[in-house]
Amino acid sequence: MITQTTEQPKTGPVSIAGVRFFDVGKVYHFSCDHLAELLVGDFVIVETTRGCQMGQVTNLLSDTGENGSHDYKPILRKATPADLMNQMIWKEREPDTLETCRKKAGELGGFESAKFVAAQYNFDGTLLTFLFSAEDKLNTAKLRSALQRSFRAKVDMRQIGPRDVSKVLGGMGACGITRCCSTFLCDFSPISIKMAKAQGISLNPSEITGMCGRLRCCLIYEYEQYHEARKRLPKRNKRIGTPHGEGKVIDVHALRDAVTVLVNDTRHLVPREDLVPLEEWEAFKARMDTVNDTPVPSQPATVDDEVTAAEPVDTDPEIVPEPYAEDAVPDKSSKRKRRRRGRSRRSRGRSKGKPN
C-alpha cells in the first residue's frame, strides 16, 4: 500500500494533481479543478488505460499554461474508507493468486523460461494483473484464458524487464543497503559500460553488475562529475611537462584533479596546475616559427608614393634654399633689381614688335 506522505501547502490556484499508484512508481497527472479540498497525501480514484485505479496524491500544481494546453483526465473522486479497506483485503489474496498462476502455467507447459513475479489486484478486485519476466516474448493467450475461468476479475498478463523484477521483489543490494530501484528510483536511466570506464571502476562483471543481472544503476550517480573533471586533465599515455621533467601520463585521478606521471622510471603525482601540455606547446611553437620565416610581401606604390619619389624634398636645414630657410630675411635691394630687369625685358619686347 502507498504510504502517507508529508502534506504540502497549496500556493495559488491548484488545477493539477500528481498521483502515484505504487510506493516507488511514476507520477501521473490528473485534473482536480472540481476537488477544492484535495490535499497532498489523499487517496483518489482515477480512470486509467488499465481501468479504475486507486492512487495517492504526491503533489499539487497550478496550470500556468507555459507548456501549452494539456488535456488531463479528471480525478473521479476521493477514496472512501471502504475503498481503502477493500484494497487491503484484495492485497492479502495476492500471494495465493500468484501461486495459482504458477501451477496453471506448469500444467499448460511452454512457460519454463518465464518467471512469475507478482499478482496485483486493483482496489475493488475487478482487475487482476500478473507480472512475469522472460528472455523472449511469450504468447500468454492460452494461460490468460485458463486463469480467466478461475477468477472473476479481468485477467491481464504483463511481461516486465529484469530491473522491474528487482524493483518488485526488493531486497538488499551489493552495497549492503536496500536496492535503489525499490527505494527511490521512479525511472530507470540508460546506463552504458563507458560510465564505469570513466570512473576507473574495474570491468569485472561481479563489481559492475547488480542483482538484476544488468549494469548497476549507481554507475550514473557520479558519472557527470567524473566526465567534467576528466575534460580538464590529459589522457593516459600522453606526453606531458611537469616540474620533475618530461614524462608520460599513466593514471588519471579525476576527483583529485591530478595525474600520475612516469618520469625516468619514477612515478610522480602532479596536480593539474603544474602540468604543461607539450604537444600543444610544440605545435604552437612550430606555427610561430613558420610565421617568422615567411618573408613580408612588398606593398604596391600608391599615387602619393609616386609623387613623393618624383619630387623629393630635402629637409636638411643646411642645404635648404635661402628663400625657404627658417631664419631667412627677404632682401629689398634684390627685389628692386628683379623689378628693373622685368621692366627692361618688357620694353625691349615692345620695341621689337614695332614696325620699321
C-alpha positions in Angstrom: 0.0 0.0 0.0 1.1 3.5 -0.7 2.5 5.2 2.4 1.3 8.6 3.7 3.5 11.5 2.6 4.1 14.8 4.2 1.4 17.3 3.4 2.5 20.3 1.3 0.7 23.7 1.4 -1.0 24.8 -1.7 0.3 28.1 -3.3 -2.2 29.8 -5.6 -5.0 28.1 -7.6 -4.5 24.4 -8.0 -5.7 22.5 -11.0 -3.3 19.6 -11.5 -2.6 16.7 -9.1 0.3 14.3 -9.3 -0.9 10.7 -8.5 1.3 7.7 -7.7 -0.1 4.2 -7.7 2.8 2.3 -6.1 5.2 3.2 -3.3 8.1 3.8 -5.8 6.4 4.4 -9.1 5.9 7.0 -11.8 3.8 10.1 -11.0 0.9 10.7 -13.4 -1.0 14.0 -13.5 -4.8 14.4 -13.5 -7.1 17.4 -13.4 -8.5 18.3 -10.0 -10.4 21.6 -10.6 -13.6 20.1 -9.2 -11.9 19.0 -5.9 -11.3 22.1 -3.9 -10.5 20.3 -0.7 -7.9 17.9 -2.2 -4.6 17.7 -0.2 -1.3 16.0 -0.7 -1.5 12.5 0.7 -5.1 11.9 -0.1 -6.2 8.8 -1.9 -8.2 9.2 -5.0 -9.9 7.1 -7.7 -8.9 7.7 -11.3 -9.6 6.2 -14.7 -6.5 4.8 -16.5 -5.9 2.6 -19.5 -6.0 -0.4 -17.1 -9.3 0.5 -15.6 -10.2 2.3 -12.4 -7.2 2.5 -10.0 -6.6 4.0 -6.6 -3.6 6.3 -6.1 -2.1 8.7 -3.7 -1.7 12.5 -4.3 2.0 13.3 -4.2 1.9 17.0 -5.3 -0.4 19.8 -6.4 0.4 22.1 -9.2 -1.2 25.1 -10.9 -1.6 25.0 -14.7 0.1 28.2 -15.8 -0.1 27.4 -19.5 3.6 27.8 -20.1 4.0 24.4 -21.6 0.9 24.7 -23.7 -2.6 23.4 -23.1 -2.8 19.8 -21.8 -5.9 17.6 -21.6 -5.6 15.9 -18.3 -8.1 13.3 -17.3 -10.1 14.3 -14.2 -9.9 12.6 -10.9 -13.2 10.7 -10.4 -13.5 11.1 -6.7 -11.7 10.9 -3.4 -11.3 7.4 -2.0 -13.6 6.4 0.9 -12.6 4.3 3.9 -14.5 1.4 2.3 -12.2 1.7 -0.7 -9.1 1.6 1.4 -10.4 -1.5 3.3 -11.2 -3.3 0.1 -7.8 -2.6 -1.2 -6.2 -4.2 1.9 -8.4 -7.3 1.6 -7.6 -7.9 -2.1 -3.9 -7.3 -1.4 -3.9 -10.1 1.1 -5.1 -12.5 -1.6 -2.3 -11.7 -4.0 0.2 -14.4 -2.7 -2.3 -17.2 -3.1 -3.3 -15.9 -6.5 0.3 -15.9 -7.7 0.7 -19.5 -6.6 -2.4 -20.5 -8.6 -0.9 -18.8 -11.7 2.3 -20.7 -11.4 0.5 -24.0 -11.1 -1.6 -23.3 -14.2 1.5 -22.3 -16.1 3.2 -25.6 -15.1 0.1 -27.6 -16.2 -0.2 -26.0 -19.6 3.6 -26.1 -20.3 5.6 -23.8 -22.5 6.3 -21.4 -19.7 9.5 -22.9 -18.3 11.6 -19.8 -19.2 9.0 -17.5 -17.6 9.4 -16.2 -14.0 6.1 -15.1 -12.5 6.9 -12.3 -10.1 3.7 -10.8 -8.7 -0.1 -10.7 -8.8 -1.7 -7.3 -8.4 -5.4 -6.5 -7.7 -6.9 -3.1 -8.1 -8.7 -1.5 -5.2 -12.1 -3.2 -5.9 -10.9 -6.5 -7.2 -12.2 -6.1 -10.7 -8.8 -6.2 -12.4 -6.1 -8.8 -11.8 -2.6 -8.3 -13.3 0.2 -10.9 -13.4 3.7 -9.7 -13.8 6.3 -12.1 -15.3 9.7 -11.9 -16.9 11.3 -14.0 -19.7 14.2 -13.7 -22.1 11.9 -13.9 -25.2 8.4 -12.7 -25.8 5.8 -15.3 -24.9 2.3 -16.0 -26.1 0.2 -15.9 -22.9 -3.3 -16.1 -24.5 -3.8 -19.7 -23.5 -2.7 -19.1 -19.9 -4.8 -16.0 -19.7 -7.9 -17.9 -20.8 -7.3 -20.6 -18.2 -6.8 -18.0 -15.4 -9.9 -16.1 -16.5 -12.0 -19.2 -15.8 -10.5 -19.4 -12.3 -11.0 -15.8 -11.2 -13.9 -13.4 -11.5 -11.7 -10.4 -12.2 -10.4 -9.4 -15.6 -7.0 -11.0 -16.0 -4.1 -9.2 -17.6 -0.6 -10.6 -18.3 2.3 -8.1 -18.4 5.9 -9.0 -19.3 8.5 -6.8 -17.5 12.3 -6.5 -17.6 14.9 -7.6 -15.2 15.2 -4.2 -13.5 11.4 -4.1 -12.9 11.7 -7.6 -11.4 14.2 -6.4 -8.9 12.1 -3.3 -8.1 9.1 -5.5 -7.4 10.9 -8.1 -5.3 13.1 -5.6 -3.4 15.9 -6.9 -1.2 19.5 -5.8 -0.4 22.0 -4.5 -2.9 25.7 -5.3 -3.2 26.4 -2.2 -1.1 24.6 -3.7 1.9 21.6 -1.4 1.9 18.1 -1.7 0.3 18.2 -1.6 -3.5 17.9 1.9 -5.1 15.2 0.7 -7.5 12.9 -0.3 -4.7 13.7 2.7 -2.6 13.6 5.9 -4.6 14.2 5.3 -8.3 11.0 6.0 -10.2 12.6 5.7 -13.7 15.5 3.7 -15.0 18.1 5.8 -16.8 20.1 4.2 -19.7 23.5 3.0 -18.4 26.5 2.0 -20.6 29.9 0.5 -19.9 31.7 3.8 -20.7 30.3 5.1 -17.4 32.3 2.5 -15.5 35.4 3.2 -17.6 35.2 7.0 -17.0 35.1 6.4 -13.2 38.1 4.0 -13.3 36.0 1.1 -12.0 37.1 -2.5 -12.7 35.2 -4.0 -15.5 34.8 -7.3 -13.6 31.1 -8.3 -14.1 30.8 -9.1 -10.4 31.7 -5.5 -9.5 29.6 -3.6 -12.0 26.5 -5.9 -12.3 23.6 -5.6 -10.0 21.2 -8.3 -8.6 19.1 -7.9 -11.8 22.0 -9.0 -14.0 22.2 -5.6 -15.6 24.7 -2.7 -15.0 24.2 -1.1 -11.6 22.0 2.0 -11.5 24.5 3.7 -9.2 27.1 3.9 -12.0 25.2 7.0 -13.3 25.2 8.9 -10.0 28.8 10.3 -10.2 29.4 9.9 -14.0 28.7 13.6 -14.8 31.3 14.7 -12.1 33.9 12.4 -13.5 33.1 13.4 -17.1 33.5 17.1 -16.4 36.7 16.6 -14.3 38.4 14.4 -17.0 37.9 17.2 -19.6 40.5 19.3 -17.8 43.1 16.5 -17.4 45.3 14.8 -20.1 44.6 11.3 -21.2 46.7 8.3 -20.4 49.9 7.7 -22.4 50.1 11.4 -23.3 53.4 13.2 -23.1 53.3 16.0 -20.6 55.6 18.5 -19.0 56.0 18.6 -15.2 58.3 20.2 -12.6 60.1 16.9 -12.5 60.7 16.9 -16.2 59.0 15.5 -19.3 57.0 12.3 -18.7 54.1 10.1 -19.7 50.7 10.0 -18.0 50.0 6.5 -16.7 46.9 7.2 -14.5 44.3 9.9 -14.1 42.7 10.9 -10.8 39.6 12.9 -11.8 38.3 13.7 -8.3 41.8 14.7 -7.1 42.3 16.9 -10.2 45.8 15.3 -10.7 47.5 12.7 -12.8 50.3 10.2 -12.2 53.3 10.8 -14.5 56.2 8.5 -15.1 59.4 10.5 -15.4 62.6 8.4 -15.8 61.1 5.3 -14.2 59.8 7.3 -11.3 56.1 8.0 -10.6 55.0 11.4 -9.5 51.6 12.7 -8.6 51.3 16.0 -10.3 48.3 18.4 -9.9 46.7 20.0 -12.9 48.1 23.4 -12.2 51.7 22.1 -12.7 51.1 20.4 -16.0 52.5 21.7 -19.3 50.9 20.3 -22.5 54.0 19.6 -24.6 52.2 18.6 -27.8 50.1 21.8 -27.8 53.2 23.9 -27.0 55.3 22.3 -29.7 52.5 22.7 -32.3 52.1 26.4 -31.3 55.9 27.0 -31.5 56.1 25.4 -34.9 53.3 27.7 -36.2 55.1 30.8 -34.8 58.4 29.7 -36.5 56.6 29.3 -39.8 55.2 32.8 -39.5 58.5 34.4 -38.6 60.3 32.7 -41.5 57.8 33.9 -44.1 59.0 37.0 -46.0 56.8 40.0 -45.8 55.4 40.8 -49.4 56.2 44.3 -50.7 53.1 46.6 -51.0 52.3 48.3 -54.3 53.2 52.0 -54.5 50.3 54.5 -54.3 49.9 57.8 -56.0 51.2 59.7 -53.0 54.3 57.5 -53.0 54.9 58.2 -56.7 54.7 62.0 -56.2 57.0 61.8 -53.3 59.5 59.7 -55.2 59.4 62.1 -58.3 59.8 65.3 -56.2 61.9 64.5 -53.2 62.1 67.2 -50.5 65.4 67.6 -48.7 64.6 68.6 -45.2 68.2 69.3 -44.2 68.3 72.9 -42.9 71.9 73.4 -44.1 71.0 73.0 -47.8 67.5 74.3 -47.8 67.3 77.1 -50.4 67.6 80.5 -48.9 64.0 81.8 -49.6 62.7 78.7 -47.6 65.2 78.9 -44.8 63.6 79.3 -41.4 65.6 82.4 -40.5 65.9 84.0 -44.0 65.1 87.7 -44.2 63.9 89.0 -47.7 66.4 91.4 -49.3 64.7 94.7 -50.6 67.5 95.5 -52.9 67.3 92.2 -54.7 63.6 92.8 -55.2 64.2 96.2 -56.8 66.8 94.7 -59.2 64.4 92.0 -60.3 61.6 94.6 -60.9 64.0 96.7 -63.1 65.1 93.6 -65.1 61.4 92.8 -65.7 60.6 96.3 -66.9 63.6 96.3 -69.2 62.6 93.0 -70.8 59.0 94.2 -71.4 60.3 97.4 -73.0 62.7 95.6 -75.3 59.8 93.3 -76.3 57.6 96.3 -77.3 60.4 97.8 -79.3 61.0 94.7 -81.2 57.3 94.4 -82.0 57.1 97.9 -83.7 57.1 98.0 -87.4 60.1 99.7 -89.1 
